[in-house]
Amino acid sequence: MRLLIVTQAVDAEDPILGFFLRWIEGLAAQVDYIEVVCLKEGRHALPQNVRVHSLGKECGAKSRVAYIFRFVSLVWRLRYHYDAVFVHMNEEYMLLAGLFWRLSGKRIIFWRNHRMGSWRTRIAMILSSAVCHTSPEAFVSRSSKAVLMPVGIDTEMFSLQDKGASESSSVLFIGRLDPVKRVEEFVEAVSKVSVLCKVDLYGSPTEPDSAYSRLIALKAQPLVERGVLTLYPAVPHDSTPGLYRAHAVYVNLTPSGSLDKTIGEAMASGCVVVCANDAVRQVVRPELMVNTGDPREVAQVLERATGLSREDRFAEVRKLRAHIEQHHSLDALIRKIAMLLRQYS
């Protein structure tokens, strides 16, 4: 089988999509050859049976028309080099080429995990052979073609190795400095917690120097001056395992609807998880789930998480790690994608 993968970035240093390199590597072992079309290409060392074609964003922003022309040209030029297509996240690519792929007899696996959708999403679903998602509340989950997938956590990269005796009150937040991540609520919650040893927040805004990121910096300043909170810019994906292992508690306040990979990475790395996502409600201790997102509630949940006894903390860590190994490993994800590709062949 020869596969075309369409994605945003092929870059180990991308803080959001760096993980996708491991997906490509895993799929490369399942198929004969892979052509990858991406918006931006960066550092990578992919197997020999993988060839990457960039639309050129790494060379500087181009017009939307230029990106579309380059994409359509590649889809056409490579049309005899692939039998199936895996589109990761972006429905725009489905709208541009989905009909051509269907008329050409290509099977199409479309991955989308956002809670919100539109007419564009519906068209993309119609054109797909199967639609993959990890959250039961994702927009595409209502489709008859929907397939619930493992999150795909690399359990070797994100492991308990060298976890050490991290302070029980050390707290980590990793996420874009965008409103959907509820960073402002997190900072306010930290200011209301009575006893916290160390709080580290890693993230950068989608839009550089956005008004929201400036608001976060302003609200965090008193905590920074007190030595309670430290702000860091986003880091490459391959730098995050050490961050998880250096902290006892990981916080994610993104509302239900999409399942952030960082939640699974933190679980695999031995963190106690505080989150607001209903997709893990049956796994995370009930008292560590955030229901409203109100800073006062978040502060209370943080105090419960950092106040766990040694025995309860270790029990929680073992349970979360086992859940990822059994249900959401990268190996399980690759096997399921490969099965879908063969099923629709």
C-alpha positions in Angstrom: 0.0 0.0 0.0 1.2 3.5 -0.8 -0.1 6.3 1.4 -0.5 10.1 1.1 -0.5 12.0 4.4 -1.6 15.6 4.5 -0.8 17.5 7.7 0.1 21.0 9.0 3.7 20.5 10.1 6.5 17.9 9.8 8.8 19.4 12.4 10.3 17.9 15.6 10.6 21.3 17.1 6.9 22.2 16.6 5.4 22.5 20.2 2.0 21.5 19.0 2.5 19.0 16.1 6.0 17.6 16.9 4.3 14.4 18.0 3.1 13.7 14.5 6.5 12.6 13.4 6.1 9.4 15.5 2.8 8.7 13.7 4.5 9.0 10.3 7.3 6.7 11.5 4.8 4.1 12.8 2.7 4.2 9.6 5.9 3.9 7.5 6.4 0.4 9.0 2.9 -0.6 7.9 2.9 0.5 4.3 5.2 0.4 1.3 5.7 4.1 0.8 4.5 7.4 2.1 4.2 10.8 0.5 3.7 13.6 3.0 2.3 17.0 2.0 2.6 19.6 4.8 2.2 23.3 5.2 5.5 23.7 7.0 8.6 21.4 7.0 11.3 21.6 9.8 13.7 19.3 11.5 13.0 15.5 11.1 14.7 12.2 10.4 12.0 10.0 8.8 12.5 6.5 7.3 13.7 6.1 3.8 10.3 5.1 2.5 8.9 8.6 3.4 9.2 11.6 1.2 8.1 15.1 2.4 6.7 17.9 0.2 6.2 21.3 1.9 3.8 24.0 0.8 6.6 26.4 1.9 5.4 28.2 5.0 8.9 27.7 6.6 10.3 30.0 4.0 7.9 32.8 5.0 4.2 33.4 4.8 2.7 33.2 1.3 -0.7 34.1 0.0 -3.5 31.6 0.4 -3.8 31.3 -3.3 -0.1 30.3 -3.5 -0.6 27.6 -0.9 -3.7 26.3 -2.7 -2.0 26.2 -6.0 1.0 24.3 -4.6 -1.2 21.8 -2.8 -3.4 21.1 -5.8 -0.3 20.7 -8.0 1.2 18.2 -5.6 -2.0 16.2 -5.3 -2.2 15.9 -9.1 1.5 15.3 -9.7 1.7 12.5 -7.1 -1.6 10.9 -8.0 0.0 7.7 -9.2 2.2 7.4 -6.1 -0.5 6.7 -3.5 -3.5 4.4 -3.1 -4.9 5.9 0.1 -5.0 9.3 1.8 -4.8 10.2 5.5 -5.8 13.8 6.2 -4.8 15.0 9.6 -7.1 17.7 11.2 -7.6 20.2 8.3 -10.9 19.9 6.5 -9.7 22.5 4.0 -7.6 19.9 2.3 -10.6 17.6 2.0 -12.6 20.4 0.3 -9.8 21.1 -2.2 -9.1 17.5 -3.1 -11.6 15.1 -1.6 -13.8 14.8 -4.6 -10.8 14.2 -6.9 -9.6 11.5 -4.5 -13.0 9.8 -4.4 -13.4 9.9 -8.2 -9.9 8.5 -8.5 -10.8 5.5 -6.2 -8.6 6.6 -3.3 -9.8 5.6 0.2 -9.7 8.6 2.5 -9.2 8.6 6.3 -10.0 12.0 7.8 -8.9 12.8 11.3 -10.7 15.6 13.1 -11.2 16.0 16.9 -12.7 19.5 17.4 -16.0 20.0 19.2 -17.2 22.6 16.8 -17.9 22.1 13.1 -19.6 23.7 10.1 -20.9 22.9 6.6 -17.3 22.5 5.6 -16.9 19.7 8.1 -20.0 18.0 6.9 -18.8 18.0 3.3 -15.4 16.6 4.4 -17.2 13.8 6.3 -19.3 13.0 3.2 -16.1 12.7 1.1 -14.3 10.6 3.6 -14.3 6.8 3.8 -13.9 7.0 7.6 -13.7 9.9 10.1 -11.5 9.4 13.1 -11.7 11.2 16.5 -10.6 10.6 20.1 -13.2 12.5 22.0 -16.8 11.2 22.2 -18.0 14.8 22.0 -16.1 15.7 18.8 -18.3 17.2 16.1 -17.5 14.3 13.7 -18.6 11.7 16.3 -22.2 12.0 15.1 -21.3 10.7 11.6 -22.1 7.1 10.6 -18.5 7.0 9.4 -17.1 8.0 12.8 -14.4 5.8 14.4 -13.3 6.4 18.0 -9.5 6.1 18.1 -6.8 5.8 20.7 -5.0 9.1 21.5 -1.7 7.7 20.4 0.7 8.3 23.2 4.3 7.2 22.8 4.7 5.2 26.0 8.4 4.8 25.6 9.0 8.6 25.1 6.5 9.4 27.9 7.4 7.1 30.7 7.9 6.8 34.4 11.6 6.4 33.9 13.6 8.9 36.1 10.3 10.2 37.5 12.1 10.7 40.8 10.6 12.1 43.9 9.1 15.3 42.5 7.6 17.6 45.1 3.9 16.7 45.6 3.0 20.4 45.2 4.9 21.0 41.9 2.3 21.9 39.3 2.7 22.0 35.5 0.5 23.7 32.9 1.4 23.2 29.2 -0.9 24.9 26.6 -1.3 27.7 24.0 -1.9 31.1 25.5 -5.3 31.2 23.9 -8.7 31.6 25.6 -9.9 28.1 24.8 -7.1 26.7 27.1 -8.5 28.8 30.1 -5.0 30.0 31.0 -6.5 33.1 32.7 -8.6 31.0 34.9 -5.6 28.9 35.8 -3.5 31.9 36.8 -6.4 33.2 38.9 -6.8 29.8 40.6 -3.1 29.7 41.5 -3.5 33.1 43.2 -6.2 31.6 45.4 -4.3 28.4 46.5 -2.9 28.7 50.0 0.1 26.4 49.7 1.9 25.7 46.4 5.6 24.9 46.1 6.2 25.4 42.4 4.0 26.3 39.4 5.4 26.3 35.9 3.4 27.5 32.9 4.7 26.7 29.4 3.0 28.2 26.4 3.0 30.7 23.6 0.0 32.3 21.9 -1.2 31.3 18.4 -0.9 34.9 17.4 2.4 36.5 18.6 1.9 39.2 21.3 -1.8 38.7 21.3 -4.0 40.7 23.7 -4.8 37.6 25.6 -1.2 36.7 26.2 -0.5 40.2 27.4 -3.4 39.8 29.8 -2.0 36.6 31.1 1.4 38.2 31.7 -0.2 41.1 33.6 -2.3 38.8 35.8 0.7 36.5 36.5 3.1 39.3 37.4 2.3 39.3 41.2 2.7 35.5 41.4 5.9 35.7 39.4 7.3 38.4 41.8 6.4 36.2 44.7 8.2 33.3 43.2 5.1 31.1 43.0 4.7 31.0 39.3 7.2 30.9 36.4 6.3 31.6 32.8 8.1 29.9 30.0 7.5 30.0 26.2 6.4 26.9 24.4 9.0 24.3 24.0 9.6 21.6 21.3 7.5 18.5 21.7 10.5 16.3 22.3 11.4 18.5 25.3 8.1 17.9 27.2 8.8 14.4 28.7 11.3 15.8 31.1 8.8 18.5 32.1 6.1 16.0 33.0 8.6 13.8 34.9 9.7 16.9 36.9 6.2 17.7 38.2 3.7 15.9 40.4 0.5 17.5 39.1 -0.5 18.4 35.5 -3.4 20.8 34.9 -5.5 21.0 31.7 -8.6 23.2 31.7 -9.6 22.9 28.1 -13.4 22.2 27.9 -14.7 18.8 26.7 -15.1 18.3 23.0 -11.5 17.5 22.0 -9.1 15.4 23.9 -5.7 17.2 24.3 -2.8 14.8 23.8 -1.0 16.5 26.7 -3.5 14.9 29.1 -2.5 11.4 27.9 1.2 12.4 27.9 1.0 13.5 31.5 -0.8 10.3 32.5 1.8 8.2 30.9 4.6 10.2 32.5 3.4 9.7 36.1 1.6 13.0 36.8 -1.6 13.3 38.8 -4.0 14.9 36.4 -6.4 17.8 37.1 -8.6 18.4 34.1 -12.1 19.4 32.8 -12.5 16.9 30.0 -15.4 14.5 30.3 -13.5 12.0 28.1 -11.4 11.0 31.1 -14.0 11.4 33.8 -14.2 7.6 34.3 -10.5 7.4 34.8 -9.4 10.5 36.8 -10.4 10.6 40.5 -13.7 12.4 40.7 -12.4 15.0 43.2 -9.7 16.0 40.6 -12.2 16.8 37.8 -13.0 20.4 37.2 -16.7 21.0 36.4 -17.3 24.7 35.9 -13.8 26.1 35.3 -14.4 28.8 37.8 -11.0 29.8 39.4 -12.3 29.2 42.9 -13.3 25.7 41.9 -10.0 25.1 40.1 -8.1 26.3 43.2 -10.0 23.8 45.4 -9.2 20.9 43.0 -5.5 22.0 42.9 -5.4 21.8 46.7 -6.9 18.3 46.6 -4.4 17.2 44.0 -1.3 18.6 45.8 -2.6 17.3 49.1 -2.9 13.7 48.2 -1.2 11.2 50.5 1.8 9.4 49.2 -0.2 6.2 48.9 -3.1 7.8 47.0 -0.8 9.7 44.7 1.1 6.5 43.7 -2.1 4.6 43.3 -3.5 7.3 41.0 -0.3 7.5 38.9 -0.3 3.7 38.4 -3.9 3.7 37.4 -3.5 6.5 34.9 -0.4 5.0 33.4 -2.1 1.6 33.0 -5.1 3.3 31.3 -2.8 4.8 28.6 -0.9 1.6 28.1 -4.1 -0.4 27.6 -6.2 2.0 25.6 -4.2 4.9 24.1 -0.7 3.8 23.2 0.9 4.9 19.9 1.1 1.2 18.8 -2.6 0.8 19.3 -3.3 3.9 17.2 -1.0 2.9 14.3 -2.6 -0.6 14.2 -6.1 0.9 14.1 -5.2 3.4 11.3 -3.6 0.6 9.3 -6.6 -1.6 9.8 -8.9 1.2 8.5 -6.7 1.8 5.5 -6.9 -1.9 4.6 -10.6 -2.1 5.4 -11.4 0.5 2.8 -9.0 -0.9 0.2 
